[in-house]
């Protein structure tokens, strides 16, 4: 079994994941602050959430991680790790909007960590 390319033409990516909710959706996380959803056949569904205006990206900074709550299917909660424009690491919880996409307005900041350098701030 070899490596199969599933998408191309996207800005720098930091993660490919799924929600574990039985939907078969797959999420590509863009370093610049956008999460794009695909169906199980890797056909793009659309933007799941865009928080690019809250992100400093480039090098080792940006939207660095997404983790879906173990009960995401019932509670719609998920968590992100990103670099704030000040350079701080931010870990936040988000919920879903009425369409079932990530709601940027639901952000609840859980943790902010001042970072002395722009590298080694992984998510």
PyMOL commands that set and color helices and strands:
alter all, ss='L'
color gray80, all
select helices_A, chain A and resi 52-54+72-75
alter helices_A, ss='H'
color red, helices_A
select strands_A, chain A and resi 13-18+26-30+34-38+44-50+63-68+78-83+89-96+102-113
alter strands_A, ss='S'
color yellow, strands_A
deselect
rebuild
show_as cartoon
